[in-house]
Amino acid sequence: MSSELSKSISLFSTCPQSKDEDRKSYRQKIIDVARWSEEAGCVGILVYTDNGLVDPWAVSQIILENTKTLAPLIAIQPVYMHPYTAAKKIATFAHLYQRRVFLNMLAGGFKNDLVALDDQTPHDDRYLRMVEYTLIIRELLTSTKPVSFEGKYYTVRQLKMTPALPPELFPGILSSGSSDAGMEAAKRIESVAIKYPKPPDEEKALTRVDGLEIGARVGIIARGSSDEAWAVAHERFPEDRKGQLAHQLAMKVSDSEWHKQLSTHGEDSRPSPYWLFPFKNYKTFCPYLVGSYGEVAGVLAQYLKLSHRSFVLDIPPSREELEHTEVAFRLAQRER
């Protein structure tokens, strides 16, 4: 990605999931995708977390040890660890590698994961918990004095972070912005609010509000022609009846606002760059933009006009796919 592009747009790729890869080759796959992403000019790479995946902190360490500038975007689920532990890991990475990370703050997760952990916190209250969690991390990593905090979910008294974090390595913070509770939480923790976007013409009401930074989670398949792009898309994401049933089941038990929004959005009868087929076949968890470089760039340009500046891409199947994505973003930047 060109330096000109990377200064105005923050791109994140996504790390492969351990459940989808062979155990013996997974470590090397992490390294490969991280290096592709760095070579393509991505700022960072999202590392997922849930009950069925390996520890995201261990994966992030592999990324740090095998890249020079790429920042792990570490998904943090408050149920899994105390905020002091998360802050300590961030400070430790900075101390050992002199590198910055990003945090993807989660309010919820898969319903069955939360049930297994006996987490019965209501949807909107999970955002309150996330806010408290993030504020404690922020204070621990920035304060030169011991930190005291008393909230509904967390209380700390005279807690100090050692080793101290250099100010220039303070983590970037992202969180979900697909619900009203999510947007309000993003304002309170000063994070980039990441949406699973609808088509741009349905997102017109969403602009930069009160200084809040906005981003989007999308997959991209762009090629020289629309026909070529759609051929790649259908080959990569064929119809899957089992996947459709899994999606329907997940929808029944989910209280996720973005999951409901995307699930109820109908497919356009005419060819459109905005494509939910992979999501509805349980192959990924974001909408895709598919088409020629110009068609995809046109949609991206509309998101840019709506103040989206951060984009979290889906897992790249190859280094070449990131190159195609770069072309679309270059064109989008010229159009906006």
C-alpha positions as CSV (number, residue, x, y, z in Angstrom):
1,M,0.0,0.0,0.0
2,S,1.4,3.4,-0.9
3,S,2.5,5.7,1.9
4,E,0.1,8.3,0.5
5,L,-2.8,5.9,0.9
6,S,-1.7,4.6,4.3
7,K,-1.6,8.1,5.8
8,S,-5.3,8.8,5.1
9,I,-6.7,5.3,5.4
10,S,-5.9,2.7,8.0
11,L,-6.2,-0.8,6.6
12,F,-6.2,-4.0,8.8
13,S,-6.2,-7.5,7.4
14,T,-7.3,-10.5,9.5
15,C,-5.3,-13.5,10.7
16,P,-6.4,-17.0,9.8
17,Q,-8.2,-18.9,12.5
18,S,-6.7,-22.0,14.2
19,K,-9.9,-23.9,13.7
20,D,-9.6,-23.5,9.9
21,E,-6.0,-24.6,9.5
22,D,-3.9,-27.7,10.0
23,R,-2.2,-27.7,13.4
24,K,1.2,-28.5,12.0
25,S,1.2,-25.6,9.5
26,Y,-0.8,-23.0,11.4
27,R,2.2,-21.1,12.9
28,Q,3.7,-20.7,9.4
29,K,0.3,-19.6,8.0
30,I,0.2,-16.9,10.7
31,I,3.6,-15.7,9.6
32,D,2.8,-15.8,5.9
33,V,-0.4,-13.8,6.2
34,A,1.2,-11.3,8.5
35,R,4.1,-10.7,6.1
36,W,1.7,-10.4,3.2
37,S,-0.2,-7.8,5.1
38,E,2.9,-5.8,6.1
39,E,4.2,-5.9,2.5
40,A,0.8,-4.6,1.4
41,G,1.0,-1.6,3.7
42,C,-1.6,-2.7,6.3
43,V,-1.3,-0.9,9.6
44,G,-2.4,-4.0,11.5
45,I,-3.9,-7.5,11.5
46,L,-7.0,-8.6,13.4
47,V,-6.5,-11.6,15.7
48,Y,-9.8,-13.2,16.7
49,T,-10.7,-14.7,20.1
50,D,-13.4,-17.1,21.2
51,N,-13.7,-20.3,23.1
52,G,-12.7,-22.4,20.1
53,L,-9.5,-20.6,19.1
54,V,-6.0,-20.6,20.3
55,D,-4.9,-17.7,22.6
56,P,-4.8,-14.4,20.6
57,W,-1.9,-13.1,22.7
58,A,0.3,-16.0,21.7
59,V,-0.7,-15.5,18.1
60,S,0.1,-11.8,18.4
61,Q,3.6,-12.6,19.8
62,I,4.3,-14.7,16.7
63,I,3.2,-11.7,14.5
64,L,5.5,-9.3,16.4
65,E,8.4,-11.6,16.1
66,N,8.1,-12.1,12.4
67,T,7.2,-8.6,11.1
68,K,8.8,-5.1,11.5
69,T,5.9,-2.7,11.7
70,L,2.6,-4.7,11.5
71,A,0.5,-4.2,14.7
72,P,-1.6,-7.1,16.0
73,L,-5.2,-5.9,16.5
74,I,-6.0,-8.1,19.5
75,A,-9.6,-9.1,20.2
76,I,-10.2,-8.6,23.9
77,Q,-13.1,-10.3,25.6
78,P,-13.5,-9.0,29.2
79,V,-14.8,-12.3,30.4
80,Y,-11.5,-14.0,29.7
81,M,-9.2,-11.9,31.9
82,H,-8.9,-9.0,34.4
83,P,-8.1,-5.6,32.7
84,Y,-4.9,-5.5,34.7
85,T,-3.8,-8.7,33.0
86,A,-4.6,-7.3,29.6
87,A,-2.7,-4.0,30.4
88,K,0.3,-6.0,31.7
89,K,0.5,-7.9,28.4
90,I,0.4,-4.7,26.3
91,A,3.1,-3.2,28.5
92,T,5.1,-6.4,28.2
93,F,4.9,-6.5,24.4
94,A,6.1,-2.8,24.4
95,H,9.0,-3.6,26.7
96,L,10.1,-6.7,24.9
97,Y,9.6,-5.7,21.2
98,Q,9.3,-1.8,21.4
99,R,6.1,-2.3,19.3
100,R,2.6,-0.9,19.5
101,V,-0.5,-3.0,19.3
102,F,-4.2,-2.3,18.7
103,L,-7.1,-3.5,20.8
104,N,-10.4,-4.7,19.4
105,M,-12.7,-4.4,22.4
106,L,-15.5,-6.9,22.5
107,A,-18.7,-6.5,24.4
108,G,-20.1,-9.9,23.6
109,G,-19.4,-13.0,21.6
110,F,-20.9,-16.2,20.5
111,K,-24.0,-17.0,22.6
112,N,-22.9,-20.5,23.4
113,D,-19.4,-19.3,24.5
114,L,-21.0,-16.9,26.9
115,V,-23.4,-19.5,28.3
116,A,-20.5,-21.9,28.8
117,L,-18.7,-19.2,30.8
118,D,-21.9,-18.5,32.8
119,D,-21.9,-14.9,31.6
120,Q,-25.5,-13.8,31.8
121,T,-24.8,-10.1,31.4
122,P,-27.6,-8.3,29.3
123,H,-26.6,-7.0,25.9
124,D,-26.4,-3.3,26.8
125,D,-24.7,-3.9,30.1
126,R,-22.0,-5.8,28.4
127,Y,-21.1,-2.5,26.7
128,L,-20.9,-0.8,30.2
129,R,-18.6,-3.6,31.3
130,M,-16.4,-3.1,28.2
131,V,-16.3,0.7,28.9
132,E,-15.1,0.1,32.5
133,Y,-12.6,-2.5,31.3
134,T,-11.1,-0.2,28.7
135,L,-11.0,2.8,31.0
136,I,-9.0,0.9,33.5
137,I,-6.6,-0.3,30.8
138,R,-6.3,3.3,29.5
139,E,-5.5,4.7,33.0
140,L,-3.0,1.9,33.8
141,L,-1.1,2.6,30.6
142,T,-1.1,6.4,30.8
143,S,-1.0,7.4,34.5
144,T,2.2,8.1,36.3
145,K,0.4,7.5,39.6
146,P,-1.3,4.5,41.1
147,V,-4.8,4.0,39.6
148,S,-8.1,3.8,41.6
149,F,-11.4,3.0,39.9
150,E,-14.8,1.9,41.2
151,G,-17.5,0.8,38.8
152,K,-20.3,-1.7,38.5
153,Y,-18.1,-4.5,37.2
154,Y,-14.5,-3.6,38.2
155,T,-12.8,-1.9,41.1
156,V,-9.1,-1.3,41.5
157,R,-7.3,0.6,44.3
158,Q,-3.9,2.1,44.0
159,L,-2.9,-0.1,41.1
160,K,0.2,0.7,39.2
161,M,1.5,-0.6,35.9
162,T,5.2,-1.7,35.8
163,P,6.9,-1.6,33.4
164,A,5.5,1.7,32.3
165,L,4.3,2.0,28.8
166,P,6.1,4.6,26.6
167,P,3.5,7.2,25.5
168,E,4.2,6.6,21.8
169,L,3.3,2.9,22.1
170,F,-0.1,3.5,23.6
171,P,-2.5,1.1,21.7
172,G,-5.0,2.1,19.1
173,I,-8.5,1.1,20.2
174,L,-11.3,-0.2,18.1
175,S,-14.8,-1.4,19.1
176,S,-18.2,-2.3,17.6
177,G,-20.4,0.6,16.4
178,S,-23.3,-1.4,15.0
179,S,-25.8,-0.6,17.8
180,D,-26.7,2.5,19.7
181,A,-25.1,1.1,22.9
182,G,-21.9,0.3,20.9
183,M,-21.7,3.8,19.5
184,E,-22.2,5.4,22.9
185,A,-19.5,3.1,24.3
186,A,-17.1,4.0,21.5
187,K,-17.5,7.7,22.4
188,R,-16.7,7.0,26.1
189,I,-13.6,5.0,25.4
190,E,-12.5,7.2,22.5
191,S,-12.3,4.2,20.1
192,V,-12.8,3.9,16.4
193,A,-16.4,2.6,16.0
194,I,-16.3,-0.3,13.5
195,K,-19.5,-1.1,11.7
196,Y,-20.6,-4.1,9.6
197,P,-21.9,-1.6,7.0
198,K,-25.0,-1.6,5.0
199,P,-24.9,-0.4,1.4
200,P,-23.6,3.2,1.4
201,D,-27.0,4.6,0.4
202,E,-28.5,3.2,3.6
203,E,-25.7,4.6,5.7
204,K,-26.2,8.2,4.8
205,A,-27.2,9.2,8.4
206,L,-23.9,7.9,9.8
207,T,-21.3,10.6,9.7
208,R,-18.5,11.7,12.0
209,V,-20.3,12.6,15.3
210,D,-18.7,14.4,18.2
211,G,-15.3,13.6,16.9
212,L,-16.0,9.9,16.8
213,E,-13.9,8.0,14.3
214,I,-15.8,5.5,12.1
215,G,-14.6,2.4,10.3
216,A,-16.0,-0.6,8.4
217,R,-15.5,-4.4,8.4
218,V,-15.7,-5.7,4.8
219,G,-14.3,-8.3,2.5
220,I,-13.2,-7.3,-1.0
221,I,-12.9,-9.2,-4.2
222,A,-11.9,-6.7,-7.0
223,R,-10.5,-7.5,-10.5
224,G,-10.0,-5.9,-13.8
225,S,-13.6,-6.8,-14.9
226,S,-16.8,-7.5,-13.1
227,D,-17.2,-10.9,-14.6
228,E,-13.7,-12.0,-13.5
229,A,-14.4,-10.7,-9.9
230,W,-17.7,-12.6,-9.7
231,A,-16.1,-15.8,-11.0
232,V,-13.6,-15.6,-8.2
233,A,-16.3,-14.8,-5.7
234,H,-18.5,-17.8,-6.6
235,E,-15.5,-20.1,-6.7
236,R,-14.4,-19.0,-3.3
237,F,-17.8,-19.0,-1.7
238,P,-20.0,-21.7,-3.3
239,E,-23.5,-22.2,-2.0
240,D,-23.5,-24.3,1.2
241,R,-26.7,-25.7,2.6
242,K,-25.1,-26.8,5.9
243,G,-23.7,-23.3,6.2
244,Q,-27.1,-21.7,5.6
245,L,-28.6,-23.8,8.3
246,A,-25.8,-22.9,10.7
247,H,-26.3,-19.3,9.9
248,Q,-30.1,-19.6,10.6
249,L,-29.3,-21.4,13.9
250,A,-26.8,-18.7,14.9
251,M,-29.4,-16.0,14.1
252,K,-31.9,-17.6,16.5
253,V,-29.7,-17.6,19.5
254,S,-27.7,-14.4,18.8
255,D,-28.5,-11.0,20.4
256,S,-26.0,-9.3,18.3
257,E,-27.4,-6.1,16.7
258,W,-25.1,-6.3,13.6
259,H,-25.9,-10.0,13.1
260,K,-29.6,-9.1,13.0
261,Q,-29.1,-6.1,10.7
262,L,-27.2,-8.1,8.1
263,S,-29.4,-11.2,8.3
264,T,-32.6,-9.2,7.5
265,H,-31.0,-7.4,4.6
266,G,-32.2,-8.8,1.3
267,E,-29.9,-9.4,-1.7
268,D,-30.4,-7.1,-4.6
269,S,-31.9,-8.8,-7.7
270,R,-29.5,-7.0,-10.0
271,P,-25.7,-7.4,-9.8
272,S,-24.3,-5.2,-7.1
273,P,-20.9,-4.9,-5.5
274,Y,-22.5,-5.3,-2.0
275,W,-22.8,-9.0,-1.4
276,L,-24.0,-10.9,1.7
277,F,-23.9,-14.4,0.3
278,P,-20.8,-15.5,2.2
279,F,-22.2,-14.2,5.4
280,K,-25.6,-16.0,4.9
281,N,-23.7,-19.2,4.1
282,Y,-21.8,-19.0,7.4
283,K,-18.4,-18.6,5.6
284,T,-17.6,-15.2,7.1
285,F,-19.0,-12.5,9.3
286,C,-19.0,-9.4,7.1
287,P,-20.4,-8.1,3.9
288,Y,-18.3,-8.4,0.7
289,L,-17.7,-5.9,-2.1
290,V,-17.4,-7.6,-5.4
291,G,-16.8,-6.2,-8.9
292,S,-14.4,-4.5,-11.1
293,Y,-11.8,-2.2,-9.6
294,G,-13.9,0.8,-10.6
295,E,-17.2,-0.7,-9.2
296,V,-15.6,-1.6,-5.8
297,A,-13.8,1.7,-5.7
298,G,-17.1,3.5,-6.2
299,V,-18.6,1.9,-3.1
300,L,-15.5,2.5,-1.1
301,A,-15.5,6.1,-2.1
302,Q,-19.0,6.5,-0.8
303,Y,-17.9,5.0,2.6
304,L,-15.0,7.4,2.6
305,K,-17.4,10.3,2.1
306,L,-19.3,9.1,5.1
307,S,-16.1,9.6,7.2
308,H,-15.0,5.9,7.3
309,R,-11.3,6.0,7.6
310,S,-10.4,2.5,9.0
311,F,-11.2,-0.7,7.2
312,V,-10.8,-4.2,8.6
313,L,-10.6,-6.6,5.8
314,D,-11.4,-10.3,5.8
315,I,-8.7,-13.1,5.9
316,P,-6.7,-12.7,2.7
317,P,-6.3,-16.0,0.8
318,S,-3.1,-14.8,-0.9
319,R,-0.7,-11.9,-1.2
320,E,-2.1,-11.2,-4.7
321,E,-5.6,-10.6,-3.2
322,L,-4.2,-7.8,-1.1
323,E,-2.7,-6.3,-4.3
324,H,-6.1,-6.3,-6.0
325,T,-7.6,-4.6,-2.9
326,E,-4.9,-1.9,-3.0
327,V,-5.9,-1.0,-6.5
328,A,-9.5,-0.5,-5.5
329,F,-8.6,1.7,-2.5
330,R,-6.3,3.8,-4.7
331,L,-9.1,4.5,-7.1
332,A,-11.6,5.1,-4.3
333,Q,-9.3,7.8,-2.8
334,R,-9.2,9.6,-6.1
335,E,-13.0,9.5,-6.4
336,R,-14.0,10.8,-3.1
